[in-house]
Amino acid sequence: MQHSPASRTQPELQHMASCALPTPWATFELHAFLEQGSGKEHLAITLGELDNGEPVLARLHSECLTGDTLFSQRCDCGAQLENALKRIAAEGRGILLYLRQEGRGIGLVNKIRAYKLQEQGADTVEANHQLGFADDLRDYAICAPMFQHFGIKSLRLMTNNPRKIDALRHLDIRTERIEHVASSTRFNAHYLATKASKLGHMLPQAPAHVALDEK
């Protein structure tokens, strides 16, 4: 049975270091946190005054090495990351949590195994199931101490994923949803359609079947 995305005990988190992060859109502050027990290193990227009581423009972004760093078009992760930073820069205030939850929680090697199954006809959910995983193993309990560190109690969350909204509300973080849709391509259209139909993501209607080799 798949657990609630906010079901586990709030993890112990330690702030390790901060520095400036100049980007093409703004100079943000980059903050590193260490999750005790798991040893995972999570990041927060911030801009402006966050603890004044006003809702903060925010994004919870799970690590996607292939999309964020290697420019993969299989998913919309890289585009969502860039768009979120642009929107925060334009507003002059906000936070992006970069969470070390590769492959919806299954890890990098298993994500590549899942990609191979997708090449053989499985969709992203079916591939996870064939590998013995639930469709989404991410846990957002780590977000609570990160937001507490910055004095944030209310969010305007850039997301299409209702599970993130439910998780934050279970953590008693007031959350308003802001639509955050990246462009569909011929490589990720089937992936996006699957996220909408099987994972409940609030996305525009996408073509149901687009093969990876339609180049």
N, C-alpha and C positions, 0 to 999 in steps of 0.2 A: 504494500500500500504506500502511495506517495505521501510523504509528510508535508505538513504545512510549511510554507516558505519562511515562517517566522516562529517555528515551533520550538526550537532548541533554546536552552538557557543562554541568556545574553553573554557572549564571549568576553574574556578579558582582553583589553586592547591597550597597547602602549604607544604613545607618540614618540617617534624616534628622531626625526629631523625635518627641517623645512628649508626651502630655498626659493629664489625667484625662478620662474619658468617663462622666458620670452618666447612668444609664438608669433605667427603672422597676423594674429587678430588682437592680441593683448599680451601684456606681461602679467601672468598669473602667479600665484603662490602654489608651490608643490609641497605636499606634506606626506611623509612616509609614516605608516603605522605597522606595528608588529602584532599579529594575533597570537596570543599565548596558546600553547597546546599544539596548534596546527603548524606554527612557524610561518604561516602565510604573511606576505608583505603586501598590504593594501595601500592605495594612494588616494589622496583628496587633492583636487585642483580647485582653487578658490579665487574669487575676485571680489573686492569691495567689502563693505561692512555687512557682516552676516548676523550679528547678535542684537539687532535693534528691534526685534519683535515682528518685523514685517515678513510675510512669506517669501521664501528664497527660491529663485529659479534653480532647479536641480535636475540632475541626471544620475541614475544608477547604471553604470556601464560595466558589464562583466567582460573580463579579459577575452579577447579573440585575437590571438597572435596572427592567424592567417588573414583576417580581415583588417585589423588595425595596423599591422606592420608589413605584411606581405602583399597587400593590395588585392586580396582575393575578391572576386565578384560572386562567389557562391552565396554570400550572405549580404546583409546591409549594415554590418557592424561598423566598418570603417567610416562609411558615410554618416552614420548616426553619431559617432564620436566627433567627427569634424564639425557637423552641423550643431551639435550641442555646445561645443566650445565657441563657435561663432555667435550663437544666440546669447550665451552668457557675456561674451565680450561686447556685443551690441547693447546689452542692457546695463553693462558696467557693474554687475553684481550677480553672484551665483556660485554654485558648487557642483562639481562632478566627482562622484566616487568611482574610482577604478578598482573593481573587485576581482580578486584572483580566483575566478570560477570558470576556467576555460571549458568550452564545449558544453555549456549549460550544466557544468559540474562534473563531467565525466573525465576531464583531463585531455591533454593535447594528443597523446598517442591514440586514445580511444576515439577522439574526434576524427582523426585521420582514418581510422578503421571505419567509422561511420560514413565518412565521405566515400570510401570505396564501395560500401554497400549501396549508397545512393547512386553511384555510377551504374550499379547493377539493377536499379529499378526501385529501390526502397525510397520512401520519403524520409525527412529528417526524424520524425517520430518513430516510424517503423525501424529505422536503422538503430536507434537507441534501444528499442525493445529487443531486437535481434542480438544485441550485445549484452543483454541482461540488465539494462538500466531503465529507470523510469524516464518519462519524456522530458522532465526538467528537475534536476537535483539541486538547483541553486537554493541557498539559504541566505536571507537578508537580515538575519539577526545582528550581523556585524555592523550594519548601518547605524543602529541606535547609539553605540558609544562614539562613533565617528561624528554624528550630528551633535551629540552632547558636547563633544570637545569644542565645537565652534558656537555653542549656544543657540543652535537652530531647533525650533519647535514646530515650524509650519513650512510646507513646501508647495511650490508650483512645479510639479514633477513632469518632465518631458518623457513621455512613455506611451506605448501602445499596448502594454502588457498589464492586464487587470490583476495578475498575481502580485506584481510589485505594489500596486495600490493597496491590495488587501494586506500584504505583509507589513507595510508601513503603518496602516491603521491598527493592526494587531500590536504594533510597537508603540501605539499612542502618539504617532506623529501625524499631525493634521496635513492632509494631502489633497491638493486639487490637481487634476490631470490636465496637462498641456499636450496636444497632439504632436507627435514627433515622427513623421513619415519621411523616409528616404526614397529616392527614385528606384523604381523597379527596372531591372535589366533582363535580357533574355537568359542570363545565367542564374538569376535568383528568383525569378517569377514563381516557379513551382514551390520553392522554399517559403516565400512570403505567403502564398496561398495556403500552404500547410499550416503555417503559424496562425493564420486567421481561422481556418476550418477546424483544426485539431487542438490548438492551444489557446484559442479565444482572443488572439490579438486583434485590436481594433484598427484594421487596415482597410484601405480601399479594395474593391474587388479586383483580384489578379487572375490571370489565366490559370486554369487548373493544372495543365500539363505542358511543361516546357522541358525538353530534354537538355541535359548538360552539353551534349555535342552539337546543339544547334548553333553553330558559330557562323 
